[in-house]
């Protein structure tokens, strides 16, 4: 499976209002501040163990973390200011 790839977008989801996005920005789903250097998932469908994941265990695996909250569909250029700064 040297030419087969499994790509996982970790994080994801979206926020539905300015307040929701602000709350999300203070968590690992909305900020990368608390992320470590490596966070590869290794269970279930991403397991490297062929007994657990016989379909994809030998695929090349890339995990793409993201925390934008727009599900890759947003195009806003200017920030949205919510509440008092700080």
Buried (B, 14 or more C-beta within 10 A) or exposed (E): EEEEEBEBEBBBEBBEEEEBBBBBBEEBBBEEEEEEEEEEEEEEEBBBEEEEBEEBBBBEBEBEBBBBBEEEEEEEEEEEEBEEEE
